[in-house]
Amino acid sequence: MRLINADCIEAMKAMPDNSVDSIVTDPPYELGFMGKSWDASGIAFNVDVWREALRVIKPGGHLLAFSGSRTYHRMAVAIEDAGFEIRDQIMWVYGSGFPKSHNISKGIDKAAGAEREVVGQTTKARSTSGKSALPTVGGETVYETWDEAAPATAAAKQWNGWGTALKPAHEPMVLARKPLEGTVANNVLTYGTGGLNIDGSRVGSEGGTSLEGVEPTPRSGNENVYGVYENMSFGKPVEGLGRFPANFIHDGLETEWAKFFYCAKASKRDRNEGLDGFEAKRDHDGRADGGVGGDNPRNRTNNAKVNHHPTVKPVTLMQYLVCLVTPPNGIVLDPFMGSGSTGKACAYEGFDFIGIDQSAEYVAIAQARIDFALEDKSE
């Protein structure tokens, strides 16, 4: 396991050609998320990043990169322009996203200086594990209450109920491959790369990655994961069981789920394992408005967190993904490591890992999370 605190392009330039087996990463979505400068740099659209990624990955090696629904196309084009072949798109679908829509009616009243009359209150349940108004897994259910105010002006009444955005419910991933040298068979025999671990990623017939007759015990302490079991290892084929892996992954809620792998968002426990002694911070700090943001719904749960990275991926999702695209005992590269979920997944699954991040603070968090996973696995 090697963690590098540096710019990802410069760090990859120091790596040998054809030295990693797969790349699994979660780059900035370039949305200016919560006013963070790192999410508006354009790095994910920079062809130079993906050219270096292409150079260091072995022929036939697969790249998996997350993006946002509005910006995926620009990253995918950059990856393709760098020389990768776009093989597919994997969709991670969930029901726990929160709307970031502007209330047009409220905006009209505010512009007019009109005071709205409070006519009631709305109370909604959420869980500390991150699933709003859904049964709690790994966290107690808490309730939050907001005032409901009626439109004041005639124009605001006319536009009541109108907004500017849909609720986010999916994140797409590029699945790309470095061009093969010769046939698939030749490439696999020469480099050990070029294929996907189909049997090792099959989906249990009873849903998720479950095994028939096995008691449901949370895998590796990840209490937010439905249908994943302690005695099942990704990457190891289960004879005669399971559906062919699909390009669709979801959180197991509000939909028929038996045909697909499913995984909820990262729980509080998953985020913070191994971080005893780290300072808790708000992930909204550092915004231009000081993290206040007025009526912004993000700030309703702006609590201090030990792992304050705003886009932590669940480790079980990353376990599934690294096993899908990485040969046994392979090396996984994550040039946008963040708080280390990919590295934590590699620790559990027995892969070597190289992680790069320009933030020393996140590198320290990632190291602690990976160390926890290595110790947890050895027990």
PyMOL commands that set and color helices and strands:
alter all, ss='L'
color gray80, all
select helices_A, chain A and resi 8-13+33-35+37-40+43-45+47-56+72-81+104-112+154-158+184-191+199-201+219-221+268-272+297-301+315-325+341-349+360-378
alter helices_A, ss='H'
color red, helices_A
select strands_A, chain A and resi 2-5+20-25+57-66+85-93+117-127+141-150+170-177+248-250+261-262+281-282+304-305+331-334+352-357
alter strands_A, ss='S'
color yellow, strands_A
deselect
rebuild
show_as cartoon
